[in-house]
Amino acid sequence: MRGKATVLVKPNQLETWDLPISDPEPGGALVRTLVGGVCGSDVHIANGEAGVMPFPIILGHEGVGKIEKLGEGVETDYAGVPVVVGDLVVWSPIPLCGRCYSCTVLQQTPCENTQYFEHANRPNWGSYSDFAWLPRGMSFFRVPDGADPLAIASLGCALPTVLRGFDRCGPVQLNDNVVVQGAGPVGLSAVLVASQMGARSITVIDKAPARLEAAKKLGATGVVSLDLPVEERARAIADIVGPAGVDVVIECAGVLPAFPEGVDLTGPHGRYIILGLWGAIGTQPISPRDLTVKNLTIAGAAFPAPRNYYHGMHLAARLQDKVPLASLISHRFSIDDATAALEVTRNGTATKAIIDPSL
């Protein structure tokens, strides 16, 4: 058996490879990819902004697929739910060893022995592909009956990332005033979760009209255009939240200038949660005095844990008939057209792009 995959051979150079497909190892699974989500981090990886990668690699870490084969001894998913060939699953793309300090004592991700990518010629879990080969230790979860795979895929790893951020940095609380920087999938996920948690106001900053409209559909109570100067954005947000100020700012923009603006926007005793800047290498000036005088808490999170993927999947399944999750997918591309998929993600044209191996 063979399948196609998008391979990043070096920064800004993608190729489509025809590759042999291996049977799963004991404890693993082979999954036929139905949807491979295109993530903003894929853009950073492809253009070299995320650092040196072990080229060549198969792109993609967001996936929904159908079990093709199960490895020896596999009868359940990683939540103990029985699985059989043909079941739909979502996988957490970071295999955990279960034997390091982070796994066993801290119970935190990433695992100290995590391998994020495998050589493209070896069995591989990249999701811009016909098949994903899930090794032993890579958590996967059966998709609930009746769940729309597109609704599950619409927020990809973004929804687990937001849940991870709230795990690490504290959740939005009832009646909080929330500002979300960026209305890509991470920002939209932050809007969705903040709305479900009972935020008083949720104001979203972005440039793309389609993304701002999507934010409103998921629960945003106000939007501010990134086209406005920084000072005008601050005034617009102050008018929305009133004298109580902003309780929580969630950075989902992935660009360095968002950081000092986020510090400025966070109100007294507020929290600034950094989720999108992991791939933006560089520094930005802020005043330490602002942190102390306003009594701010600033924290960041990345690398969602398997439980975040599990909870995100079930949250999306429960909400799929209440909010238009599947409609967030604005662009579909074949494996051969991954370059175009990355471009519409980079320039903000897409609310959410996916790789559809059936095309």
C-alpha positions as CSV (number, residue, x, y, z in Angstrom):
1,M,0.0,0.0,0.0
2,R,1.2,3.5,-0.9
3,G,0.0,7.0,-0.2
4,K,0.8,10.7,-1.0
5,A,2.1,13.2,1.4
6,T,3.3,16.8,1.4
7,V,6.9,16.9,2.3
8,L,8.9,20.0,3.4
9,V,12.4,19.3,2.1
10,K,13.8,22.7,3.2
11,P,12.3,26.1,4.1
12,N,9.8,27.2,1.5
13,Q,10.2,24.1,-0.6
14,L,7.3,21.6,-0.6
15,E,7.1,18.4,-2.7
16,T,4.5,15.7,-3.0
17,W,6.0,12.3,-2.4
18,D,4.5,8.9,-3.1
19,L,5.4,6.8,0.0
20,P,5.0,3.2,1.2
21,I,2.6,2.7,4.0
22,S,3.7,0.5,6.9
23,D,1.5,-1.6,9.1
24,P,1.1,-0.3,12.6
25,E,3.5,-1.4,15.3
26,P,2.2,-3.2,18.4
27,G,0.2,-0.6,20.5
28,G,-0.1,1.8,17.5
29,A,-2.6,2.5,14.8
30,L,-2.8,3.3,11.1
31,V,-5.3,6.0,10.2
32,R,-6.7,7.0,6.8
33,T,-6.7,10.8,6.9
34,L,-10.0,12.5,6.2
35,V,-9.1,16.0,7.1
36,G,-5.7,17.5,7.7
37,G,-6.0,20.9,9.4
38,V,-3.7,23.8,8.2
39,C,-2.3,25.5,11.3
40,G,-0.6,28.8,11.6
41,S,2.4,27.0,13.1
42,D,2.7,25.1,9.8
43,V,3.3,28.4,8.2
44,H,6.1,29.2,10.7
45,I,7.6,25.8,10.2
46,A,7.5,25.9,6.4
47,N,9.1,29.4,6.1
48,G,11.8,28.7,8.7
49,E,10.6,31.1,11.4
50,A,10.1,28.2,13.9
51,G,13.8,27.2,13.7
52,V,15.7,24.4,12.0
53,M,13.7,21.2,11.3
54,P,15.0,17.7,10.7
55,F,14.3,17.8,7.0
56,P,12.6,16.2,5.1
57,I,9.4,16.1,7.1
58,I,5.7,15.5,6.4
59,L,3.8,18.6,7.3
60,G,0.6,18.7,9.4
61,H,-0.2,17.9,13.0
62,E,-4.0,18.4,13.0
63,G,-6.0,15.4,11.8
64,V,-9.3,13.5,11.8
65,G,-9.3,10.1,10.3
66,K,-10.7,6.6,10.0
67,I,-8.9,3.7,11.6
68,E,-7.4,1.5,8.8
69,K,-5.6,-1.0,10.9
70,L,-4.9,-1.5,14.6
71,G,-1.6,-2.6,16.0
72,E,-1.4,-5.8,18.1
73,G,-3.0,-5.4,21.5
74,V,-5.0,-2.3,20.7
75,E,-8.7,-2.7,21.6
76,T,-9.4,0.8,23.0
77,D,-8.5,4.4,22.5
78,Y,-6.4,6.3,25.1
79,A,-9.6,7.1,27.1
80,G,-10.5,3.4,27.4
81,V,-13.3,3.6,24.7
82,P,-13.5,0.4,22.5
83,V,-12.3,1.0,18.9
84,V,-12.5,-1.1,15.8
85,V,-11.4,-0.6,12.2
86,G,-13.5,2.1,10.6
87,D,-14.0,4.2,13.7
88,L,-13.2,8.0,13.4
89,V,-10.5,9.3,15.6
90,V,-8.6,12.4,16.5
91,W,-5.0,12.2,17.6
92,S,-2.7,14.2,19.9
93,P,0.4,14.7,17.7
94,I,3.0,14.6,20.4
95,P,3.9,11.1,21.5
96,L,4.6,10.8,25.2
97,C,7.2,8.4,26.7
98,G,5.5,8.0,30.1
99,R,8.9,7.5,31.7
100,C,10.4,11.0,32.2
101,Y,10.1,13.6,34.9
102,S,7.7,15.8,32.9
103,C,5.4,12.8,32.2
104,T,5.4,11.2,35.6
105,V,6.1,13.8,38.2
106,L,5.1,17.2,36.6
107,Q,2.4,15.5,34.5
108,Q,3.1,18.3,31.9
109,T,3.7,18.5,28.2
110,P,5.9,18.5,26.3
111,C,7.6,15.2,27.3
112,E,11.4,15.5,27.6
113,N,11.8,12.7,25.1
114,T,9.2,14.0,22.6
115,Q,10.0,13.6,18.9
116,Y,7.9,16.2,17.1
117,F,8.8,15.0,13.5
118,E,10.0,11.8,11.9
119,H,12.0,11.6,8.7
120,A,9.6,11.7,5.7
121,N,10.8,8.3,4.5
122,R,9.9,6.6,7.8
123,P,6.5,5.7,9.2
124,N,4.9,9.1,9.9
125,W,2.1,10.8,11.6
126,G,2.1,14.1,9.6
127,S,-1.5,14.9,8.5
128,Y,-0.9,16.4,5.1
129,S,-1.1,12.8,3.8
130,D,-3.3,9.9,2.8
131,F,-2.4,8.0,6.0
132,A,-1.1,8.8,9.5
133,W,0.9,6.2,11.2
134,L,0.4,6.6,15.0
135,P,3.2,5.1,17.1
136,R,2.7,3.5,20.5
137,G,2.3,6.3,23.0
138,M,0.6,8.8,20.6
139,S,-2.8,9.3,22.1
140,F,-5.8,9.0,19.9
141,F,-9.5,9.3,20.8
142,R,-12.6,7.9,19.2
143,V,-14.9,10.6,17.8
144,P,-18.3,10.5,19.4
145,D,-21.2,9.0,17.4
146,G,-23.0,11.7,15.4
147,A,-20.1,14.2,15.5
148,D,-19.3,16.0,12.2
149,P,-15.6,15.5,11.3
150,L,-15.6,19.0,9.9
151,A,-16.8,20.5,13.1
152,I,-14.1,18.6,15.0
153,A,-11.5,19.7,12.5
154,S,-12.6,23.3,12.2
155,L,-10.6,24.5,15.2
156,G,-7.9,21.8,14.9
157,C,-5.2,22.1,17.6
158,A,-6.3,25.6,18.4
159,L,-9.1,24.6,20.7
160,P,-6.8,22.2,22.7
161,T,-4.3,25.0,22.8
162,V,-6.8,27.4,24.4
163,L,-7.8,24.7,26.9
164,R,-4.2,24.1,27.7
165,G,-3.7,27.8,28.2
166,F,-6.6,28.0,30.7
167,D,-5.2,24.9,32.5
168,R,-1.9,26.6,33.0
169,C,-2.9,30.2,33.4
170,G,-6.4,30.0,34.9
171,P,-9.8,30.1,33.2
172,V,-12.0,33.0,32.2
173,Q,-14.4,33.6,35.1
174,L,-18.0,34.6,35.2
175,N,-18.5,38.3,34.1
176,D,-14.9,38.8,33.1
177,N,-14.2,41.4,30.4
178,V,-12.0,39.6,27.8
179,V,-9.9,40.8,24.9
180,V,-8.7,38.4,22.2
181,Q,-5.8,39.5,20.0
182,G,-6.3,37.7,16.7
183,A,-9.2,35.9,15.1
184,G,-7.5,33.0,13.5
185,P,-8.4,29.5,14.8
186,V,-6.7,30.0,18.2
187,G,-8.5,33.4,18.7
188,L,-11.8,31.9,17.6
189,S,-11.3,29.0,20.0
190,A,-10.6,31.5,22.8
191,V,-13.9,33.4,21.9
192,L,-15.8,30.1,22.0
193,V,-14.5,29.0,25.3
194,A,-14.8,32.4,27.0
195,S,-18.4,32.6,25.8
196,Q,-19.2,29.2,27.3
197,M,-17.6,30.2,30.5
198,G,-19.8,33.2,30.9
199,A,-17.6,36.2,30.1
200,R,-19.4,39.6,30.3
201,S,-17.8,40.9,27.2
202,I,-15.5,39.4,24.6
203,T,-13.7,41.9,22.3
204,V,-11.7,40.7,19.3
205,I,-9.0,42.5,17.5
206,D,-8.2,41.4,13.9
207,K,-7.9,42.8,10.4
208,A,-9.8,40.3,8.3
209,P,-13.6,41.1,8.1
210,A,-14.5,37.4,7.6
211,R,-12.6,36.4,10.7
212,L,-14.3,39.1,12.8
213,E,-17.7,38.0,11.5
214,A,-16.8,34.4,12.5
215,A,-15.8,35.7,16.0
216,K,-19.3,37.3,16.4
217,K,-21.0,34.0,15.5
218,L,-19.0,32.2,18.2
219,G,-19.8,34.7,20.9
220,A,-17.7,37.9,20.5
221,T,-19.7,40.9,21.8
222,G,-17.5,43.4,20.1
223,V,-14.8,43.7,17.4
224,V,-12.0,46.2,16.8
225,S,-10.2,46.5,13.5
226,L,-6.4,46.1,13.4
227,D,-6.4,48.9,10.8
228,L,-7.0,51.4,13.5
229,P,-3.9,52.9,15.2
230,V,-2.9,51.4,18.5
231,E,-4.2,54.3,20.5
232,E,-7.6,54.2,18.8
233,R,-7.9,50.5,19.4
234,A,-7.3,51.1,23.1
235,R,-9.9,53.8,23.3
236,A,-12.4,51.6,21.5
237,I,-11.9,48.8,23.9
238,A,-12.1,51.1,26.9
239,D,-15.5,52.3,25.6
240,I,-16.7,48.7,25.4
241,V,-15.5,47.5,28.8
242,G,-16.1,50.6,30.8
243,P,-14.4,51.5,34.1
244,A,-14.0,47.9,35.2
245,G,-11.2,47.5,32.7
246,V,-10.1,44.3,31.0
247,D,-9.7,41.3,33.2
248,V,-8.1,38.9,30.7
249,V,-6.3,39.5,27.5
250,I,-5.6,36.4,25.4
251,E,-2.8,36.7,22.8
252,C,-3.6,34.6,19.7
253,A,-2.1,36.8,17.0
254,G,1.4,35.2,16.7
255,V,3.1,38.5,15.9
256,L,5.5,40.3,18.2
257,P,3.9,43.8,18.3
258,A,0.9,42.2,19.9
259,F,2.8,41.7,23.1
260,P,3.4,45.3,24.3
261,E,-0.2,46.1,23.2
262,G,-1.5,43.2,25.2
263,V,0.3,44.4,28.3
264,D,-1.1,47.9,27.9
265,L,-4.7,46.6,27.4
266,T,-4.7,44.3,30.5
267,G,-6.4,46.1,33.3
268,P,-5.4,46.3,37.0
269,H,-5.1,42.8,38.6
270,G,-5.6,41.3,35.2
271,R,-4.1,38.4,33.4
272,Y,-2.3,38.3,30.0
273,I,-2.3,34.8,28.5
274,I,0.2,34.2,25.6
275,L,-0.8,31.4,23.2
276,G,0.2,32.5,19.7
277,L,3.8,33.8,20.1
278,W,5.7,30.5,20.4
279,G,6.8,30.8,16.7
280,A,7.6,34.5,16.7
281,I,11.2,34.6,17.6
282,G,12.4,38.0,18.9
283,T,11.9,40.6,21.7
284,Q,9.6,43.5,22.4
285,P,10.1,46.3,24.9
286,I,7.7,46.6,27.9
287,S,8.0,48.4,31.2
288,P,8.4,46.2,34.3
289,R,6.8,49.0,36.3
290,D,3.6,48.4,34.4
291,L,3.5,44.8,35.7
292,T,4.0,45.8,39.3
293,V,1.8,48.9,39.4
294,K,-1.1,47.1,37.7
295,N,-0.4,43.9,39.6
296,L,-0.4,41.9,36.3
297,T,0.0,38.2,35.8
298,I,1.6,37.2,32.5
299,A,1.8,33.6,31.5
300,G,2.1,31.5,28.4
301,A,1.3,27.9,27.3
302,A,1.9,25.7,24.4
303,F,1.9,22.0,23.5
304,P,-1.6,20.8,24.5
305,A,-1.8,17.6,26.6
306,P,-3.8,14.6,25.4
307,R,-6.6,15.5,27.8
308,N,-6.9,18.9,26.0
309,Y,-7.5,17.1,22.7
310,Y,-10.0,14.9,24.4
311,H,-12.0,17.7,26.0
312,G,-11.7,19.9,22.8
313,M,-13.1,17.1,20.7
314,H,-16.1,16.5,23.0
315,L,-16.7,20.3,23.3
316,A,-16.8,20.7,19.6
317,A,-19.1,17.7,19.2
318,R,-21.6,19.1,21.8
319,L,-21.6,22.5,20.3
320,Q,-21.7,21.6,16.6
321,D,-25.5,22.1,16.3
322,K,-25.5,25.4,18.4
323,V,-22.6,27.3,16.8
324,P,-21.5,27.1,13.1
325,L,-18.2,25.3,13.6
326,A,-18.1,23.4,10.3
327,S,-18.7,26.6,8.4
328,L,-15.5,28.0,9.7
329,I,-13.7,25.8,7.1
330,S,-13.4,28.3,4.3
331,H,-10.8,26.7,2.0
332,R,-10.1,23.1,1.0
333,F,-7.0,21.9,-0.8
334,S,-5.5,18.7,-2.1
335,I,-2.2,17.3,-0.9
336,D,-0.6,18.6,-4.1
337,D,-1.9,22.2,-3.3
338,A,-0.4,22.5,0.2
339,T,1.6,25.6,-0.8
340,A,-1.6,27.5,-1.6
341,A,-3.2,26.3,1.7
342,L,-0.3,27.7,3.6
343,E,-0.5,31.0,1.7
344,V,-4.2,31.7,2.5
345,T,-3.4,30.8,6.1
346,R,-0.5,33.2,6.2
347,N,-2.2,36.1,4.6
348,G,-5.4,35.7,6.6
349,T,-7.7,35.1,3.6
350,A,-8.8,31.7,5.1
351,T,-10.7,31.5,8.3
352,K,-9.7,27.8,8.4
353,A,-8.0,25.9,5.6
354,I,-7.8,22.1,5.4
355,I,-6.0,19.5,3.4
356,D,-8.6,17.0,2.0
357,P,-6.7,14.0,0.7
358,S,-9.8,12.9,-1.4
359,L,-9.3,15.9,-3.7
